Amino acid sequence: MEKKLNFTSQALNQINKITIGDDKKFFRITVQGGGCSGFKYNFGFDSKTNDDDVIFDKAIIDKSSLEIISGSEVDFKREMIGESFVINNPKATASCGCGLSFSV
C-alpha cells in the first residue's frame, strides 16, 4: 500500500512561502502521542532529513507519522481567529476542538 499525503494548493503555497530562499529548510510534519484525544499533530522546521523521512517537495514526515496519517489532506486555513495548517485525516475516529489532537 502506497503511503501518501495530499496537499491543497493553499498548503503548498504557504509551505513554499515560509521556506523560500532556503534550499535546506523543510517544513516538518510529525505525529506524537499525547493531546486530549491520543495523538497530536506538530508542525515545525528542519534543516536536515533523516533516513526514515519521506519527502514531499519542501515538506517532510517520518515514516511512523506517515503510517498514521497516510491518505490525509494537508490544508492551510485563514480564518478570523487566525491562520493554521490543518490535517483532514480520514482515519481519525475522534478529534478535539483545537483540531490538532485526534484518535484512530
C-alpha positions in Angstrom: 0.0 0.0 0.0 1.4 3.4 -1.0 1.7 5.9 1.7 0.8 9.3 0.6 -0.4 12.7 1.7 -2.3 15.2 -0.4 -1.5 18.9 -0.1 -4.0 21.6 -1.1 -2.8 24.5 -3.2 -3.2 26.7 -0.2 -0.9 24.4 1.9 1.7 24.2 -0.9 1.7 28.0 -1.3 2.2 28.6 2.4 5.0 26.0 2.7 6.8 27.5 -0.3 6.3 31.0 1.2 7.8 30.1 4.6 10.7 28.1 3.2 11.5 30.4 0.3 15.2 31.3 -0.2 16.5 28.5 1.9 17.1 25.3 0.0 18.0 23.5 3.2 14.9 24.5 5.1 12.0 22.0 5.3 8.5 22.1 6.8 8.3 19.1 9.1 5.1 17.3 10.0 5.1 14.9 12.9 2.5 12.9 14.8 3.2 12.4 18.5 1.4 10.6 21.3 -0.4 13.0 23.6 -3.0 15.6 23.3 -6.5 15.3 24.6 -7.5 12.6 22.0 -4.5 10.3 21.9 -2.3 11.8 19.2 -1.4 15.3 18.2 0.0 16.9 15.0 3.1 19.0 15.2 4.3 21.4 12.6 7.8 22.8 12.5 11.0 23.3 10.5 14.1 21.2 10.0 17.3 21.9 8.1 18.1 18.2 7.6 16.3 15.0 6.6 16.6 11.7 8.4 16.9 8.2 7.0 13.3 7.4 7.9 11.8 10.6 6.3 9.6 10.8 3.3 10.0 14.0 1.3 7.1 15.8 -0.3 8.8 18.7 -2.1 9.6 21.1 0.8 7.6 19.1 3.4 9.0 16.1 5.2 7.4 13.5 7.5 8.9 10.5 9.2 7.6 7.0 8.2 6.0 6.3 11.6 4.0 9.5 11.5 3.1 8.9 7.8 1.7 5.5 8.7 -0.8 7.1 11.0 -1.9 9.9 8.6 -1.4 8.3 5.2 -4.3 9.3 2.9 -4.8 12.6 4.7 -5.1 16.0 3.2 -2.8 18.9 4.4 -4.5 22.2 4.1 -3.8 25.8 5.2 -6.8 27.8 6.5 -7.1 31.6 7.0 -10.0 32.4 9.4 -11.0 35.3 11.5 -9.3 33.7 14.6 -6.0 33.2 12.7 -4.1 31.0 10.2 -3.1 27.4 10.6 -2.2 24.2 8.9 -5.0 21.6 9.2 -4.8 17.9 8.5 -8.0 16.2 7.3 -7.4 12.6 8.4 -9.9 10.0 7.2 -8.5 7.6 9.8 -9.3 9.8 12.7 -12.2 8.4 14.7 -12.4 11.4 17.1 -10.7 14.8 17.5 -10.8 17.6 19.9 -11.9 21.2 19.3 -8.5 22.6 18.6 -8.1 20.2 15.5 -4.5 19.3 16.5 -5.4 16.2 18.6 -7.1 13.1 17.3 -7.5 9.3 17.9 -7.5 6.4 15.4 
